[in-house]
């Protein structure tokens, strides 16, 4: 099982890249980009702080992560390969 911080780093970097790509090709506005980054930062900051010394997530946090995942994959601009990478990173060990 991967370290949870490593998993969150992969998720965070994947989504930052996806949001940047969507902004560059005009799929989202600067305001949407900023909003998506703020939402991602809130989740990752929470996880990094709560799990700085823990190796596994608690059930309530899996639910938060899964809810974020569901919102992200529902966004029309997120590419299929990104969705697949997120699914692998997020859900493979649930």
Residue pairs with C-beta under 8 A, 6 or more apart in sequence:
1 55
1 56
1 93
2 93
3 55
4 47
4 51
4 54
4 55
4 56
4 57
5 48
5 51
5 52
7 89
7 90
7 93
8 44
8 47
8 48
8 51
10 89
11 44
11 86
11 89
11 90
12 40
12 44
14 82
14 85
14 86
14 89
15 36
15 40
15 72
15 82
15 86
16 37
16 40
18 78
18 79
18 82
19 28
19 33
19 36
19 37
19 40
20 33
21 27
21 79
22 28
22 33
22 77
22 78
23 29
23 30
23 33
27 77
28 36
28 77
39 68
43 64
43 65
43 68
46 64
47 57
47 61
47 65
50 61
51 57
51 61
57 65
62 94
65 90
66 90
66 91
66 94
69 86
69 87
69 90
69 91
72 78
72 86
73 83
73 86
73 87
